[in-house]
Amino acid sequence: MGEGDGTISWYRPPMRGILPIADFHVPRRFERFLKGCPFEVRWDTAFGDVVRGCADRESTWITESILEVYEELFRMGFGHSAEVWREGKLMGGVYGVAIGGAFFGESMFSREPQASKVALTHLQRRLHARGYVVHDTQWTTEHLAQFGGHEIPCAEYLDLLARAVRMPVTFG
């Protein structure tokens, strides 16, 4: 994570936030919204803009150095974004890094209500369809908990991660 003074720090919390992939929960009310969804979802067409959208807030860990690293990961084929568009404008999205059967969700943003939820739901469905087994969210927020996000002990996470990164899974 980028710190205010420009340094980059590495965190390894005792509990790790994950989103279940196979058992991802879509709240009933939001599922109804998705049926008439006014958005178009695209993949990997505006990765840098999604990262910048995530950084566009009062307080952010996404520094210019972090942005450059993620854009390089994107060029290398590891960084991916789910983008939510309306009338040609980017309204929300989520981005992360994929290695084997693990997806490391980094951040999401929304410029219109529900846009980040649409991005997240489509991302989860894509991960499930392609055989991913873990979606790392670092920690669990109230927003992620409504979709089944929860925390597991670091030792359990590391076992799951060791298996996931060796899987022959691709995002595309």
C-alpha positions in Angstrom: 0.0 0.0 0.0 1.2 3.5 -0.8 1.7 5.7 2.3 1.3 9.5 2.5 5.1 10.0 2.5 5.6 8.1 -0.7 6.8 4.8 0.8 5.2 1.5 -0.1 4.3 -0.8 2.8 3.5 -4.5 2.8 0.8 -5.8 5.2 0.1 -9.4 6.3 -2.9 -9.3 8.7 -3.6 -12.3 11.0 -7.0 -12.6 9.3 -7.5 -12.3 5.5 -10.6 -11.1 3.7 -11.9 -13.2 0.8 -15.0 -13.3 -1.3 -16.4 -16.8 -2.1 -16.4 -17.5 -5.8 -18.6 -20.6 -6.1 -20.9 -19.4 -3.3 -20.9 -15.7 -4.1 -24.2 -14.2 -2.7 -26.1 -11.7 -4.8 -28.8 -9.9 -2.6 -32.2 -10.6 -4.1 -33.0 -6.9 -4.5 -29.7 -6.3 -6.4 -30.4 -9.4 -8.6 -33.6 -7.7 -9.7 -31.6 -4.6 -10.5 -29.2 -6.6 -12.7 -32.1 -7.9 -14.8 -32.8 -4.4 -16.1 -29.3 -3.1 -15.7 -28.7 0.2 -17.6 -24.9 -0.5 -17.8 -22.6 -2.1 -20.3 -19.8 -4.2 -18.7 -16.4 -4.4 -20.5 -13.1 -6.1 -19.6 -9.6 -4.7 -19.6 -10.4 -1.7 -22.0 -9.7 1.1 -19.5 -7.5 -0.4 -16.8 -5.6 2.7 -15.9 -8.8 4.8 -15.8 -10.3 2.3 -13.3 -7.2 2.5 -11.1 -7.4 6.3 -11.3 -11.1 6.2 -10.5 -10.4 4.2 -7.4 -7.7 6.7 -6.4 -10.0 9.7 -6.9 -11.1 10.1 -3.2 -10.1 12.2 -0.3 -7.8 9.6 1.2 -6.2 6.9 -0.9 -3.4 4.3 -0.8 -3.1 4.4 -4.6 0.0 6.7 -5.2 1.5 7.5 -8.5 4.1 4.8 -7.9 1.4 2.2 -7.2 -0.4 3.3 -10.4 2.7 2.8 -12.4 3.3 -0.7 -11.0 -0.3 -1.8 -11.6 -0.2 -0.5 -15.2 3.0 -2.6 -15.7 1.2 -5.6 -14.3 -1.6 -4.9 -16.7 0.8 -4.8 -19.7 2.3 -8.1 -18.5 -1.1 -9.7 -18.5 -1.6 -10.0 -14.7 -3.7 -6.8 -14.1 -7.4 -6.9 -15.0 -10.4 -4.6 -14.7 -14.2 -5.0 -14.9 -15.5 -1.7 -16.2 -19.1 -0.4 -16.0 -20.1 2.0 -18.8 -23.1 4.1 -19.5 -23.5 6.2 -22.6 -19.8 6.0 -23.4 -18.7 7.1 -19.9 -16.9 5.0 -17.3 -19.2 4.9 -14.3 -17.5 2.4 -12.1 -15.2 -0.5 -11.9 -13.0 -2.9 -10.0 -9.4 -4.0 -10.7 -7.0 -6.5 -9.4 -4.3 -9.0 -10.2 -4.7 -12.6 -11.4 -2.2 -15.3 -10.8 -3.2 -18.9 -11.5 -6.6 -19.5 -9.8 -6.2 -16.6 -7.5 -7.6 -13.1 -8.1 -6.3 -10.3 -5.8 -9.0 -7.6 -5.8 -7.4 -4.2 -5.1 -10.1 -1.6 -5.2 -13.4 -0.5 -6.7 -15.2 2.8 -7.4 -18.5 4.1 -8.5 -19.6 7.4 -10.1 -23.2 6.3 -10.2 -25.2 4.2 -7.7 -24.8 0.4 -8.1 -22.0 0.7 -10.7 -19.3 -0.9 -8.4 -21.7 -3.6 -7.4 -22.4 -4.4 -11.1 -18.6 -4.6 -11.7 -18.0 -6.8 -8.7 -20.9 -9.2 -9.6 -19.8 -9.6 -13.2 -16.2 -10.1 -12.0 -17.3 -12.9 -9.6 -19.3 -14.6 -12.3 -16.3 -14.5 -14.6 -13.9 -15.8 -12.0 -16.4 -18.7 -11.3 -16.8 -19.5 -15.0 -13.0 -19.7 -15.5 -12.3 -21.9 -12.5 -10.8 -19.4 -10.0 -10.8 -20.6 -6.4 -9.9 -17.6 -4.4 -10.8 -13.9 -4.5 -8.5 -12.1 -2.0 -10.0 -8.8 -0.7 -7.3 -8.2 2.0 -10.0 -7.4 4.6 -13.8 -7.5 4.8 -15.9 -4.4 4.6 -19.6 -4.1 5.3 -20.0 -3.6 1.5 -18.2 -7.0 0.7 -20.0 -8.8 3.6 -23.4 -8.3 1.8 -22.0 -10.5 -1.0 -20.6 -13.2 1.4 -17.2 -11.6 2.0 -15.6 -12.9 5.2 -12.3 -13.4 6.9 -10.2 -16.5 7.3 -7.1 -17.1 9.4 -3.9 -16.3 7.6 -2.6 -19.9 7.8 -5.8 -21.2 6.0 -5.5 -18.4 3.4 -1.8 -19.3 2.7 -2.8 -23.0 2.2 -5.6 -22.0 -0.2 -3.3 -19.5 -2.0 -0.5 -22.1 -2.5 -3.0 -24.4 -4.3 -4.6 -21.6 -6.3 -1.5 -20.0 -7.8 -0.5 -23.3 -9.3 -3.7 -23.7 -11.2 -3.7 -23.3 -15.0 -6.5 -20.7 -15.1 -6.7 -17.6 -17.3 -8.7 -14.5 -17.0 -9.3 -13.9 -20.7 
